[in-house]
Amino acid sequence: MNKTIRRASVFALLLVFALLLRATWVQFYEGRALADDKSNRRNAISTYAEPLGNIIVGGKAVTGSAVTTGGDLRYKRTYTDGELYAAVTGYASQSYAPTQLEGIYADLLNGTDIRLKTALDTVTGKRADPGNVITTIDPAVQKAAYDALGDKKGAAVAIDPKTGRILAVASTPSYDPSTLTDANTAGTAWKELNADPAKPLTNRALRQPLAPGSTFKLVVAAAALENKLYTSVDEKTDSQDPYRLPGTSTDLNNENRSAPCENASIRVALQYSCNNVFAHMAVQLGQDKLKAMADRFGFDDDSQDVPVRAYPSVYPSGMDASSTALTGIGQFDVTATPLQMAMVSAAIAGGGELVSPHMVSQITDGGGDVLKDYDEDASSKRIVSSSTAEQLQSAMRTVVEKGTGTNALIDGVTVGGKTGTAQNGENNSKAPYAWFTSYGKSDSSGEEVAVAVVVEQSDAARSEVSGNGLAAPVARAMMLAALK
């Protein structure tokens, strides 16, 4: 063999070897990536080749599957009372990535979760029967929240303090997930929903932290009692009225100028929502102790899964004294979701212990066998002492029975709460946020519920925006439904 032929042969062999390496790389590495690519049409064809599993509320499926009329996707997702449960289910779309429970449990619902496969399925590669997601949502509480919010822009969450089960997650305005399921119509609906200034796709209950206003005073009061700044909710505080913000010439006034807020006890300060008391208390405690208490309640947790990932509520750091004072009344850079404020009330109602909140009870296989029981796995942690919790429960009852939260009163139910009206926009230029967080305990059955409501925007005149006027009636409706 001459030199030229030998070189050509070596070169040809190198090319073959390179092609073999490339083929192996594509098959065993890029092949997996291509298969998992959301743009791969085969994934959608496979997902919607059979009916999906269902999301269950109150023992009934609120999802379903229907045969399509044309195209290569045989089935599409359907929803019962889609707008009512959108903040819980999210959507499973032929065109867009699934969200909420539909997204978290996509593999379970489409039958590809490895826990669903039998030994024979593993050998044959057959897709298993899809599983189901059983939620903790109480349909009566969910409907009460949604109906009471009505055409207002807002959100509400209800939690059972004893179990951590989330009974309601409502967000308004809502949307019908069914409009996004069919590839033929989803594009138009998607554009309209994203162009809507009311942002109906936003889950305000879990994923829109706002200034919590005076509802945050519960956290400040808890910090004051736990750090022995005051030993009782009935001990007089050292609180001038009005309160001069440290290092400034600005006086912080109270909404009710005639309220007995000078040197008021924590009970009276919560009853009348005295800004001077809690602003000064925040400065006395200092931002580190306040942040530590807020974080114990769940603030600043960027992995808060219920199992939907909630946006973290925030207590800031690195502030001067005047900014720290403003955090004491739930302003400056303090933010909270309705979920977070419901957790605050749940911990107080629970005697100082917080059971991990969750809105999925169980996941099952197609035959109904339980794959995971979230109720059994729920953990609890102590947030404040039982003494502090009992004192705050008592003070919250005073708010509802004699103070700013009277619209939450319910016959036959012991109710404690805290109102909040949070400033919004530069120099409070926009409509304030109306908040209410509470707990209710049935005098007859002993059943309990903790609730938080925010009304972000309504048709009410600015002068009529208050936690008691707008948010407390929503909370009352939810507590009634939960404790019926």
Disulfide bonds with the S-S distance in Angstrom:
Cys261-Cys274 2.04
